[in-house]
Amino acid sequence: EVQLVESGGGLVQAGGSLRLSCAASGSYIDDYVLTWFRQRPGKRREAVSSITATDGSTFYDGSVLGRFSISVDAAKNTVYLQMNSLKPEDSAVYYCAADRREDISDIPKMWHYELLYDYWGQGTQVTVSS
């Protein structure tokens, strides 16, 4: 079982940058799928970006493509979300989620489904002012 703790959220002006971190403990994440979700006020939680630690494949929602970058540091057992050119509509609580799996062949089609993930962090607030 893995425990996830997010950090790095805060208040930033539009156009600014933040880097979110998700530190994992209890298990190494080198065979996990790790995904950042966000929940904007009044909206359902949505997938933002994912990385398969096994082979480094990355996936992005169209709304963040070209602005956000996901990465993993296996030595630190941590996954990051670098967020650039932030917009007010990026304001949300950001969650880290993890799913341990050996077969990643369906991940390109499945990464954005909440039910795929067994482990969740508590979330970190990101607020982008206009």
N, C-alpha and C positions, 0 to 999 in steps of 0.2 A: 504494500500500500504506500502511496506517495502523498505527502502533504505539500501544498503549494501556498506560497505567500507572495503577494504582489506588493510592489512599491514603486515610487517614482511619479505618482500622480501629483497634480497641483493645478495652480492657476497660471495661465499663460495668455498672452495677447495673440490675436489672429496673426498668422504668418510665422509664429514662433515654433519652437521644437520642444519635445519632451522625450525622455527615454524611460519606458516602463521595464521593470524587472520582475521576473517570477522565479523565485528561488524554490527549488524542490528539495525535499528531505524524505528519508525513509526508503528511498529506492533510487537507483541511478536511472536517468531519463534517456539513456542511449538507445532504448528500444520503444520509445513512446512517440505518439503523435501529440504535439503540443499546439494549442490554439488559443488565440486571444479572441474573446467575445466582448461586446459592449452592450450596455443597455441605456438608451437615451430616455429622458423623461417622457412618460406616457407611451413608450414604444416597447415592443418585444425585444428580447435579447437577440443579438445578431452576431454572426461570425465575422471577424475582421481579417484575420490572417492565421495561417497554420504552417507548421514545419514538421516534417518527419525526421526525427533525430537519426534514424537509421541511415538514410541516404541524403539528407539535407534538402529534399524537395520542399519548395515553398509554394504557398497559395495565398491569394489576396482577393478580397472583395473589390469590385470595380470602383467603389467609392473612395478607396484608399490607395489604389494602385498608382505607383509612381511617387507617392508621398510617404508611405509607411514601409518599414523594412523589418522583417523578423529574422532573428538569428538565435543560435544556441551556443553556449559555452559549456562543453561537456565537463571540462575540468572543474568548473564552478557549479555544475548541475543547475544551470540557470538559463532561462529563455528570456530574450529581450524583444521589445517592440520599440523601434526608433520611429518617432512620429515627427515629420517635418511639414512645413507649410500648413500648420493647423488652422482649421476653420471653426467658427462657432458651432456648426452642426456636428463636430467631432466631440462635443461635450457629452460626457457619459460616465457611467461607472464601467471600468474595464476589468474583465475577469480573465484569469488564466485557467485553462482546462487541459486535462491530460487523459490519454487513453493508451494503454499498453497493448501493443499488438505486433505479431510477427509478420502477418500478411498485410501489406500496405497497398495491394493492387487496387483496392476500391477507394482509397483515400481521396484521389482526385475528384470523385463524385460525391463523397460522403463527408468531407472534412467540416462542412458548415452545419451539420446536424448536431444539435445539443445532446440528443440522446446517445450519441456515440461515446460520450465522455463520462468516465466514472469518477473523476477527481476534479475538484474545483477549488479555486482560491476564494478569498473573502471579498475581493474587489478593491480597486483603487479609483478614486474620483479624479477625473480630468475635466477641467473647466476652461473653455477658450472664450475670452472676451473679445467683443468686436471693437 
